Amino acid sequence: MADEVFFRMREIDKIYPLEGENVHALKKVSLTLEEGEYLSVLGPSGSGKTTLMNIIGCLDTPTSGEYTLRGREVEDLDEQELAELRNREIGFIFQNSQLLPRLTALKNVELPLIYTGIRPKERRERAEAMLERVGLKDRMDHLPSQLSGGQQQRVAIARAMVGNPSILLADEPTGALDQKTGAQIMQLFRELNEEKRTVIMITHDMKIASNARRVVHIVDGEISEGEVIRNV
Amino acid sequence: MFETIRKKLIMIHESTVMALDNIRSNKVRSFLTLLGIMIGVMAVITLISTVSGVSGTISSSFSSMGVGTLTVSVTGSDLKSGVTPEDLEVITALENVDGVVPSVSLNGRVSYGSDVQSRISVSGRNAYYFFLNEDMIIQGRALNFIDDDNSSYVCVISQEIVDEFFLGVNPIGETLYVSGLPFTIVGRYEEDSGGGIASIFSGSPAVLIPYTTAMKVNNSTDINSFTVYLKAGADSSAAQEEIEDAMDVLFDFEEDCFTVSSMESIEETMNTMTTMLSSLLAGIASIALLVGGIGIMNMMLTTVTERTAEIGLKKALGAVPGQIQMQFLLESFLLSMIGGLLGVVFGLALSFGLCRLLGTGFVLNMGAVFLGVGFSAAVGIIFGWAPARKASKLNPIDALRAV
């Protein structure tokens, strides 16, 4: 499986109906990614970046074009197979951390592993290790409401990583945080990338995007390779 | 194969934990919802157990009363309105018959001195009745053949009458007035009917007089009801046929003059009636279960709408539709089962109390318990199905946006 395609999009089109009209949200999007890359998708709101994220994250399938993730042709999969693929290959990090309010930090991190069907003991060990990695070992038994915004986002990152997915897919991960906390979260992403994790960051913020090694711009559903900026 | 089963078990366990947690987190709403199921199951259990307790007692008192006897009630024809003492001798002479006890009831007031009682029943019996029940006389003497032959104005009275009229007085030798006629009390008897509902059905008269005297007071020569005691080991249906044939002769083969019924047949009719009654009542009570089910459906639909974002997140994290559906289905199932089990407990307690109140034996009707538990499980699954299906069908993108 050495020549297995890690991530490749070829001429992806996405058209969906909205209020009686067809919206052409993505136009002939092609994008290839190597394992271990750190990519930012930069675009203003309405540019189609959320649609792109949904397709990358296997929440949605393209109208036409090919999307290959870890050798699987995503456009051919049904709802059940998409869910299983998301569970294994994608680690979502949302703008507002989206933790379940009645579960402790530890249980929140365990959640994806429940759907994988991992035994409780192993689940706990892996979730603990991830929380330790994001620096929250002493906050494991706290409820989300007992954690700060930055801590909540760290729990969300731990949850995204716990299943060892191919891609960490972050959607404006610092959007709800203040500048200082946001910078810490961005630092964490850089570290995780240095640990060979593949990161795709969807954002409208040039400064956030500049954390990545590679930036693509998306405007009106079309993407173009941007210049590589480093501001470490 | 083994791996998929193991994953399913893990999933069921986790879904149960989540479902219980969700039930707990909405305490008031969950309680009100399961109250509907609880009341429905409680009503079904209470009605079924109470009816079966009562009918059990009735039929056991019937069978204790009616071993080896047949009851004949006579409506008569235009020419012959009842049977006479001579006719009874014909019946008594039949092969399977040991003896006959006529029952002639008397309407009239019973009084002693200035005390008047109208609710006491007075019935005429023969000496054979006392011969059969020789243990019932606890003081004085029983009525005998001489009393029958002479139509004597004598009576034996029950313990109740003694308590009513003769507190602290020896009743033997005293005079009791029935319809204004003086009767000398010669004995006192005690009925061992066991009290409670059974005594209503045994219909024990309080004052017993010779049947010939009763006929004289009634100014009638007819006997309209008598009980036939069969010889030991006699076949009930053969005896019934024999009696019917003899009665046909007495009534000149005229139709519809009499009915001969065994206690078994009465008991059977009784059982059919109580079964019908209990299924009818249970049917009515199960309407409450239906309403409870609608309550569950309502709550589950609200829950699904409230937790749209949670469903979206779980789907994004890799929950397949079946797992989401199972979580919500388990939630309504558990909610309904908790209500059902509480209903069973309260229903059994209530019917136990009712049976004690009615003086009948309480029978733990396992059928009713299974019915209650099974019903609530079914209600939980049936009414939880649509909301759970709705949850599993949510599009994760739309669901995530509903934050």
Interface residues (C-beta under 8 A of the other chain):
Chain A: N54 G57 L59 D60 E79 Q80 A83 E84 R86 N87 R88 F92 F94 N96 Q98 L100 R102 L111 P112 I114 Y115 T116 G117 I118 R119 P120 R159 G163
Chain B: R6 K7 I10 M11 E14 D21 S25 A309 E310 L313 K314 K315 A316 L317 G318 A319 V320 P321 G322 Q323 P396 I397 L400 V403
